[in-house]
């Protein structure tokens, strides 16, 4: 099958898929804009008392955590196209709860 003949078939398959494409709502990013002043104040506060020097001393840990965050964000974004949010949100809540319990026990 050549590319010209495959294109209409591909369109039919994509139109029948259960993935719902919704337009981006610009208001959903409003929380990010509201969080920026908070982040700036936090950065200013912790810069003054040399708290960021800890990151320099633990550079390997910081890089592993940053890489894990990027990979996790990518995987989560890919899962949004496959799994419904009804399943993803409880899974995220469970991961965060387990993480909180582990941190609580460690401290």
HUMO-V774899 format. One record per residue. D_FIRST is the distance of its C-alpha to the first C-alpha in Angstrom with 2 decimals. Layout:
BEGIN
((D_FIRST) (D_FIRST))
END
This chain:
BEGIN
((0.00) (3.78) (6.70) (8.25) (6.36) (6.48) (10.09) (11.73) (10.67) (12.07) (15.08) (15.80) (15.90) (18.11) (20.30) (21.00) (21.93) (25.67) (26.07) (28.39) (28.31) (31.88) (33.32) (35.60) (39.21) (41.37) (44.35) (42.84) (43.63) (47.27) (48.34) (47.15) (49.29) (52.23) (51.90) (52.06) (55.86) (56.39) (54.37) (56.28) (59.61) (58.58) (57.55) (60.82) (62.89) (61.42) (61.48) (65.21) (66.09) (63.92) (61.67) (58.66) (60.45) (59.43) (55.78) (56.79) (58.58) (55.66) (52.87) (50.78) (50.98) (50.11) (47.02) (45.77) (46.35) (44.61) (41.55) (41.49) (41.76) (38.83) (36.61) (37.81) (37.11) (33.55) (32.94) (34.69) (32.59) (29.37) (30.91) (31.61) (27.95) (27.80) (31.30) (33.57) (36.68) (38.78) (37.94) (37.83) (41.24) (43.22) (41.53) (42.57) (46.03) (46.37) (45.41) (47.95) (50.59) (50.27) (50.44) (53.53) (55.23) (54.61) (56.04) (58.97) (59.84) (59.62) (61.99))
END
